[in-house]
Amino acid sequence: MASLEFTGVSKSYDGPVRVIDKLDMNVGDGEFVVFVGPSGCGKSTLLRMIAGIEDITGGTLRIDGQRANELPAARRGVAMVFQSYALYPHMTVQENMAFALKMAKRPQVEIDAAVKRAAEVLGITALLQRKPGALSGGQRQRVAIGRAIVRNPKVFLFDEPLSNLDASLRVQMRVELARMHQALGTTMIYVTHDQVEAMTLGDRIAVFNEGRLEQIGTPRELYDRPVNRFVAQFLGSPAINFLPCQLTRGADGGRQVALASGERLALGDSDLLTGGHAPIELGVRAEHWQLCGEGEGLKARVDLVEYLGDVVIVHASLASGHAVTVKLTSEVACPEASTLIHLKPQPGRAQWFDQGGRTLQ
């Protein structure tokens, strides 16, 4: 196992554009950290920089306390699992998994023991004599992971390893990866654009955007307390609702926000905001709306209702024309299309953002 320390780490190609911009971040010994963000944000480039496949333009990367900028990839103690399985089709599963150790001229007894242990961890012992052509996609991905395990690395690097699998296999493999981390206790860094993978796998999540680290924290911290609008929007399904508004006072002197439609929403004691009249944005996650009586909250017309078994997703439009998405449990009386409903945020669940997209909390 090993820790990683990034101090001002940057990556630039030809021209002034930086793919990674002055990254400062630490990954703890034995931690499972997920890099997440939209395509082109630099997360896979950063993974290759850790592996030694890409050069580091500026700053310092330390692996287990040792400067790794100029350290050859073979001496970094990392093993990388790619999106493609890249298995040798003419070799058996056992031969594929043993190949790296064989090339390193390890004793056969050591090779056999390492392959046996990795196969047991991944539940593929019965497949050792098969060739890749006789395996399913999920089984091939397990073999690719097993090929990394046998090297007993300090750090595992995963570059979107589940993206080629269908939905049910992705769920199954997420469980397998979580179990593997618990069994091995090795430091793992996992790159994905799938927020579900990020939220379910990571001890911490690092959210990247245009080469910058926007926020790093536990899944709950990022979901409940995002530092800005980008992080709030990127995590969560359905996506968070944003409504432009302005802080004001009601006739009784109570705090309110006024929407573009002229509607007003009273703020409870648990809701943030004091003073000021600058335009702001109200953010409410779909599951943090609650239905209320006529004369309360915001009036919305139901456009579409999606029944998903355990939950109901309601798509509605406010008088201002802004669309809102509401997630209700299936036990709640489901509104019908074209009907009017009244909504307000659950107490203490509203999130607020300034004009620059920064959280006002």
PyMOL commands that set and color helices and strands:
alter all, ss='L'
color gray80, all
select helices_A, chain A and resi 43-51+73-75+93-103+108-122+125-127+132-134+137-149+167-184+195-201+219-224+229-234+286-288
alter helices_A, ss='H'
color red, helices_A
select strands_A, chain A and resi 4-12+18-27+32-36+58-63+66-67+78-81+155-159+187-192+204-209+212-217+241-249+255-259+264-266+279-284+289-291+298-307+311-318+323-329+340-345+351-353
alter strands_A, ss='S'
color yellow, strands_A
deselect
rebuild
show_as cartoon
